Amino acid sequence: MSSENNFSGKVALVTGGGSGIGRAVCQVLARDGARVSVCDLNVKSAEETVESLKNPGDHIALCMDVSQKEQVHDGLRITQEKLKGTPTLLVNCAGIVRPAPFLEMTEERFMQVINVNLKGTFLVSQAVCKAMLERNEAKGGAVVNIASITGRTGLANNGQYAASKGGVMAFTKTCAKELAQTGIRVNCLMPGPIRTPLLAFPQEIIDEFVLKRNPLGRCGEPEEVAEMAAFLLSEKSSYFVGSCIEVTGGHDM
Ligand SMILES: NC(=O)c1ccc[n+]([C@@H]2O[C@H](COP(=O)([O-])OP(=O)(O)OC[C@H]3O[C@@H](n4cnc5c(N)ncnc54)[C@H](O)[C@@H]3O)[C@@H](O)[C@H]2O)c1
């Protein structure tokens, strides 16, 4: 699958860009002309992503923990210096799961997931959107947050994960309302099961809990999410504001 977008001259920042959906997003954005700042907790995997991109020399890999405000601000500053521009395309993709039944969930495990998935989305969005506004580059700016279908359906043994994703959806709509008049559009995706390291469960678990509930009978590929993220970043989606779009293969309809 491919669709042409024109991102030439634009700087993109992608969190969680070292793996899975984030890596595929980086590949699509670079294919369509953006200079990409690939940010990840795991800088080695971010470097591997850069190597996989069209024109690797146009992009950078950065170590960034999205839950740490200072690291987010440092990463943005380095992006601006090295890519010679402010990111006007942002994809918040960094995310973790830490399964535990609700009655056994510790406060620490609960907060780990909230801090990365929800607080991280807040910290990076605020830093990047403020930079766009300060430099008068908000017009044409776009943010895509990667939520999850579980933000709508819930997910047994992953209460804090599902809550973080429901939070990302509400946060997306709030930012979208506050920023629409500035020219920055904010939208989010709700993927279903996508074949990435995050979903690395034994095949019998995938068969029982994923494929039986999926009309297509398969997991999605990271590229199938990435193409929709690129669409939401592009001018083709100029009337999409605060949308939460399912990319699920019909999972849990
Ligand atoms: N795979 C799925 O089935 C699925 C479904 C719905 C939503 N999602 C969401 O998509 C996003 C990407 O997931 P994926 O499946 O590609 O997972 P993945 O594990 O392949 O990639 C996640 C990346 O985020 C990085 N990361 C983790 N903590 C971080 C932090 N604190 N700061 C910066 N980077 C950090 C990891 O190092 C990794 O490179 C996540 O937000 C996830 O919740 C995934």
The ligand as an ORCA input file, in Angstrom:
! r2SCAN-3c Opt
* xyz 0 1
  N       0.715     -3.243     18.266
  C      -0.567     -3.116     18.548
  O      -1.346     -4.074     18.471
  C      -1.119     -1.771     18.953
  C      -2.513     -1.626     18.964
  C      -3.059     -0.392     19.335
  C      -2.234      0.653     19.672
  N      -0.878      0.473     19.662
  C      -0.062      1.626     20.057
  O       0.834      1.947     19.015
  C       1.982      2.574     19.567
  C       3.215      1.888     19.013
  O       3.195      0.536     19.460
  P       3.933     -0.643     18.699
  O       2.970     -1.732     18.578
  O       4.619     -0.121     17.501
  O       4.968     -1.046     19.837
  P       6.536     -1.288     19.833
  O       6.838     -1.877     21.160
  O       6.956     -1.988     18.587
  O       7.124      0.220     19.761
  C       7.002      1.104     20.827
  C       8.251      1.958     20.866
  O       8.110      2.930     21.923
  C       9.351      3.041     22.572
  N       9.168      3.539     23.927
  C       8.712      2.880     25.019
  N       8.733      3.683     26.096
  C       9.196      4.889     25.665
  C       9.437      6.125     26.307
  N       9.221      6.291     27.626
  N       9.912      7.158     25.566
  C      10.157      6.995     24.240
  N       9.968      5.848     23.587
  C       9.486      4.817     24.291
  C       9.928      1.627     22.565
  O      11.328      1.647     22.796
  C       9.529      1.160     21.169
  O      10.546      1.465     20.234
  C       1.841      2.466     21.083
  O       1.371      3.680     21.601
  C       0.813      1.375     21.255
  O       0.105      1.498     22.459
  C      -0.306     -0.698     19.293
*
